[in-house]
Amino acid sequence: MSKLKKLAGETALYGLGSIIPRMLNFLQVPLYTINMFSEAEYGEITKLYAYVAVVNIIFMFGMETAYFRFATKPGADPKRIFNLAQTSVIAISGSLTILMLFAAMPIASALQASSSQFIIWLVITMFIDALVAIPFAQLRLQKKAFQFAFAKIMNVVIVLVLNYYFLKINYNPSIGVGYVFIATLIANSLFILFFIKTLLTWRPAWDKTISPQMFGYAYPVMITGIAGMINEMFSRSMLDWWLPENFYKGVSQKDAGGIFGAAYKYAVFMNLGVQAFRYAAEPFFFSNAQHKDSPGLFAQVNHFFVIVCCVVWLSISINMDILKYLVGENFWLGLPIVPVLLLAYLFLGVYYNMSAWFKLTDKTHYGTIITIIGALITVAGNYFLIPVAGFMGSAIAALACYATMAAICFGLGQKYYPIPYWISRDVGYIVFTGALINLLGRIQFSSQWYATGFHTVVILAFVALVYGIEKKNLSQSIHSEF
């Protein structure tokens, strides 16, 4: 089996663990936004989870990537590296958990949370996530994609069931949006049972040579992750700060945060593909880095990744006329930003692809520099664009950030780890897809049936056209031994 075909198969399996949970998670959006929470209440959920995403990066400290790197080095003992990585994560996340639990009330006040109890539930949830992060990474390294997918899917199924029970059957208005955090806490706690054997076999460990090396490798990854999460999440908070009063008639800043958060959820359709690919590709890049033909393989991987993302971008963008019914009508105001956000995530996926070079050459500090530049673009873009373009300004800032990060990463990578990416063809697909989305967006239909039927034909024709162009390359890649 070719390496590319194997990667595609593993990505599909990880996709089950990423796509299905994200799709199930998306089903919670109508549960929250249709006759349940107000825009402001949903905005609070969105904002608190944005902060959680950033703090989670600190809890894990980049040790997942460090674990991959050091466990795959020649002569390494994967079990010992696991113990070293797990010890570091537990020490860091445990210390931060204790501090944050004692400071729950001032944190709640600073974040304008409705209750300090929300902070307590979220902090405990983050500690559990950190506790099982390295065990999940071990599954990926051991190619146990099915177990990975099963755990992720069951987690979201449980969250969905609990949310439905709490919000529709046993709802208490005094708890309100807190039920969302309770459901996640209960479901994530079950990860401990799933990994109980692995967790019981862990032994605290420290190596005076390897452990400092792992920290030196991991902390730039952690800083990169923080900056990256700021890029992804903080735009939702920046609307509170920089959206002028009455920019949208009858919509407050808090309402705007909820509307923007609901629109952002549609980007999950692209982000889940990116995430599934990352789960499979990270150990794949490390495992194949030493092969003399790996640069050509990595270029092919990026090329077919771009093509798949273009299909997703087209499919979602031209069908927003029907997908909009997945959220409450009072949240539709933000939906025009969805195609821009999907393109932004496409570039983020390209960046993840191209970032392999600094991980493979142990130059992770370049990732930090690139992502900090991206964070600065995000902040500046939101600052200047939100007051004049509202939601769209924030979406454009995200696109500018990720496109710039991909371009810088490509340029530096060609200097330190040259990979013959198919840039002109990849850019051609992106430009063509964008032009097609723009053209189709101008066509009006008298019936939803006509619109959906026409859009389906366009998508099938697009896929057929791409297959015709790429048939030879795809066949060679599939049948290649490498």
N, C-alpha and C positions, 0 to 999 in steps of 0.2 A: 504494500500500500504506500502511495506517495506521501511525503510529509505534509503537503498541502491538503490532501484529501483527509489525512488523519486529523489535522488541525480543524478542518471544516466539521468533521464528525464530533470532535470534542467541543467545539463551539456550539454545535446544535444541542449537545447534552447540557452544557452549561446554560444554554439558552432556555432549556426547560426549567432550570433553577433560577433563571433571571427573568425571562419573558413571562412565563406563567405567573410567578409571584407578582410581577409588576402589573400585569393585566388584572389579576385579582385585586391588587392594591388600588388600581384605577377604578375598580367597581365601587370603592368606598367614596369616591368623589360625588357621584349622584346621591349616595346615602347621606353625605354631609351637607351637600349644597341644595338639594331639592326638599323644601319644606322641613328643614332640620335646623341648621345653623345659619345665622345671619352672615353677611359679608365680613363684618368686623370679627365675629367669632371664628370664622374659618381663617381669617387673617391671623388671628392669634396662634392657631394650630400651625399655620404655615411658617410664621416667624420663629416660634420656639423650635420647630424641627430644623429650621435653617441653622440656628445656633448649635443644636445638638450635632448636626453633621460636621460642623467645624471642630467642636470639642472632641468628638469621636476620633478625629485624626490625631489629636494630641494623646489621647488615651492609648492608641495603638503604636504611636511613635515611629511609624515606618518599618516596624519589625517584620511585617509580612514579606515585604520585598527583600529585606536583609536575610530572612530565613531562606527564601528561594536562592539567593546568591550564594550564601555560605554552605547550604546543604548540598548544592550541586557542584561545589569545587572538587577537583580530583583529590581522593583520599579522605574526604570529609565523612564524619559519622553523623548521618541525618538525625538519629535519635538524640545525640548530645546537642546538636544545633537546635533541635526542637526545645529541649529543656532550657537552653540558654535564652532563646527567644521568648519562651513562655514566662520565664522568671522575670525578664525585663518588663514585659507587658504588664504582668500582675503587680510588680513593684510600683510602676509608674501610675497605672490606672487606679490601683488600690489607694495610693497616697492622695491622688486628686479627688477620688470619691469621698474620702473622709473629710477633706477640706471643704468640698462643695456642699456636703450634707450639713456641716456646721454653719455654712454661709447661705443656706437656702433662702432665708427671708430677704437679706439684702440683694441677692441675685434676682429673686422674683421682683423686687422693687425696681431694680435697674432695668430689667427686661419688660417691665409693665405687664407681668403675668397676673392673671386673676387670682392665683393662689400659690403660696410657697409649696404646697403639697405637690403641685405639678412638677416643680423643680426636683423634689425628692424622688418622685416616680421616674423622671427622665434620667437623673443621675444614676440610679440603680440599674436602669435599663442599659445605659452606656457602659457601666462596669461589666455587666453580663456579656454585652457585645464584645468587649475587649478580651474577656476571659476565653471566649470561643474563637477569637480571630485566628490564632495560630493553628488550632485544630482544624479549622476550615481550610487554611492554607496548606496544611499537611494533606488533606484530601486531594487538593488540586495537584500537589507535587507527586502524589502517588497515583495520579490519573483515575481517581475514584469519583468521576463526574456524576455517576448515578446517585451515589449517597449524598453528594453535595446538593444535587437538584432536589432529591426527596426532602431533605431537611428544610431547604428554602421554601419549597412549595407548601409543605405542611405548616410551616410557620405562618405564612400569609393566610392560608385557609383558616387557621385558628383565630388570627387577628380579625378576619372578616366575620366569622361566626360570632365572636365575642362582641364586635362592634354592633352587629345587628341585634344581638340579645340586649345589650345595654341601652342602645338608642331607641329601639322599637318595642321592646317587651318590658324592660325593667328600668325605664328612664327616670332619673331623679334630677330635676332642674338645678338643684344646689350643686351638683357635680358637673353638669353640663359638658363642656369640651374635655373635661378631665377623663371622661370615659375612653376617649381616644388613646390617652397615654396609659391608662390602666390596661386596656386590651393588649397594647404592645408589650408592656411589662410582663404580663402573664404569659403571652405567647413566647417571648424571648427567653423566659426562665426555663422553658421546656428544652431549649438547646443544651442546658446543663445535663439533662437526662440523656439526650442523644449522644453526648460526648463523655458520659460518665466514666467509661472504661479508659478513655484517653486521658482524662483529667486525673484519674486516680493513679495512673502510671507515671504522671509527671513528677519529677523530683527537682527541687530548687537547685540551681547550678550557676556557677560563675567561673569563667576562665580568664585569667589575668592577661592572656594574649588575645583570644578570640573575641571575648565580650566587648572590650574597648573598640576593636575593629568593627564589630557589628554596630555599635553605637555611632561610630564615625561614618559608617555607610548609611545608617538609617536616619540620622537627624536631618540631613538635607532632603531626604524623601518625605519626612514628616513636614518640614517647612513648605516643601512643594505642595504637599497635600492640603495644607492649611490655605495657602494662597489660591490653590485650585478651587477649594470649596468656597472661599470668599467670592471667587469669580462666579461660581454657580449659584450660591445661596443669598449673598448679601444684597443683590439687586432687589430682593423682596422686602428688605428692611429699608433700603434707600428711598423707596417710594414714600415711606412715612416721613422722611426728612426733607425731600426735595420736590415732591409733587405740590404745586401751588394749590391753595384752597380754591375749590370750585373749578378746577381744571376740567373735570368732567361734571356736568351739572347734576347736583344732587348726590354726589359721591364723595364721601370723606376720605382722608388719607388711610384710615384703618380699613374702610370698605375697599379702597383701591388695592391694599395689600392682599385681601382675600380674593378679589377678582383676578389680580395678576397671578396669584398662586394657583388658582384653578386653571388658568390658561397655560401656565408652566407645566401642569400635569400632562398636557398633550405631548410635550417634548419627551415624555417617558418612552414613547414609541421608538424614538431614535436612541435615547440613552440606554434602554435595556439591551439593544443590540450591541452597542458599544461596550457595555458592562460584560455581557456574555463573552464577547470577543476577548476582552481583557483577561477574564478568568482563564481562558484557554491559552492565550498568546503569551502571557508573562512567563510561565514555566516553559513554554515552547521555545521562546527566544533564548532563554538560558541554556536549554538542553541542546540546541543546535548551533550555538554561537561558534563552536570550534571548527565546524565543517567549512571547507574552502569555498563551497558554493552557497553558503548561507546568505550573503548579500543579495544575490539574485532571487533567492527564495523569499526573503523579506520584502523585496520590491513587488513580487507577485502577490504576496499576502495583502499589501497595502492597496494594490490596484483592484483586486476583487472585493476588498472591503469597501472601497469608495463606490463601486458599482452597486453593491447591495444597499448601501446607505442612500444612494440616489433613488432607488426603487421605493424605499421606505418614505423618503422625503416627498416624492411625487404622490404616492398613494394616500398619505395622510393629508397633505396640503389641498389636493383637489376634492377631497371628500369631507371637508370641514362643514359643508352645508348639511350633512346628515350626522356627523360626529358631534356637532354642537349640542345635540339633545342629551348627551351624557352628563351635562351639567345643568344646573338651574338657569332659567332664562335671564335672571338678574346678574349672571356671571358672563354673559355673552360679550359684553363690552370689550373684554381683553382678547378675544379669539383671533383678531387679525394678526397678532404677533406670532402665532404658532408656526407658519412657514419659516420665518426668520430664525426662531429658536431651533427648529429642526436642522437648519443649515449650520447654525452655530455648533450644535452637537456633532454634526458630521465632521467639522473641522477639529473638534475636540478628540474624536476618534482617530483622525489622522495624526494628531499630535501624539496620542498614546502609542500609535504604531511607530512613529519616528523617534520617540523617546527611548527606544530600545538601546540606541547607541551609547547613551551616557550611563545606563545601568550595566551594560556589558563591559564597558571600559572603566568602571568604578569612578566615573566623573559625575557623581550624582549632584554635585554642587551646581552644575550647569542647569539641571532641572529646577533647582531653587531659583536661580537667576531668571530663567525664562518665565517661570510661573509668577514671580514677583512683578515682572514687567507686565504680565497679563493682568494681575490684580490692580496695578496702577492704572492700566487702560480701563478696566472695569469701573473703578471709582471715578476717574476723570470723565469717562463716557457718560456714566449715570448723572454726575454732577451737572454736566453741560447739556445733556440731551433730555433728561426727564422734564425739566421746566418748560421745554418747547415742544416735546413730542410725546410726553406721557409714557404709557406702556411701551410704545414702539421705540422710544429712545433707549429704554433699558434693554430691550431685545437687540437693538443695533449695537449697543455697547458690548453685549455678550458675544455677538458675532465678530466684532472687531478684535476683541480679546483673543478668542480661540484661533481665529485666522492668523493673527500676528504670532501667537505662540507656535503654531505649526510651521510658519515661514521661518522663524528664527531657529527652531529646532532642526529643520531641514538644512539650513545654511551651516550651522555649527557641526551637524552630523557629517556633512560631506567632507569636513576638514579632518575629523578625528576617527570616523568609522564610515567610509564612503559606501553608500548603497545606491545602486542605479535605479532609483524610483522612476516610474513612468509619468513624470509630472505633466507633460503636455496632454497626454490622453486623459489623465485623471481630472485635470482642470477643464478639459473639453466636456467631459461628462457632466461636471458640476454646472458649467455655464449653460449647456443645452437643457439640463433638467430645470434650472432656474427660469430660463426663458419660456419653457413649456408651461410651467406652473403659472407664470405671469400671464401668458396668453389665455390659458384656460380659465383663469380667474375673471376674465372680461366677458366670458360667454354666459348669457342668461338663458334659463330654461323655464318653460311654462309649467313643468311637472317635475316633481322630485324623482319619479320613476325614470323619466328621460335623462335627467342629470346623472343619476347613479349608473344607469346603463351605459351612457356615453363615457363616463369616467372609467368604468370597468374595462371597456373596449380600449381606451387610451392606455391604461396600465398594461394590459395584455400585449398591445402592440409595442409598447416601450420595451417590455421584457423580451419579446421576440426579436426586436431590432438589436438589442444589446447582445442577445445570444448569437445572432447572425454575425455580428462584428467580432465577438470574442470566442466563437466556437473552436477555432484552431488553438488559441492560447489555452483555453480551458481544457481541451482534450490533452494537450501536451503536459499540462500541469498535473492532471489527474493520473496520467499513466507514467509519469516520471517516477523514478525510484527515490528521488530526493525532493 
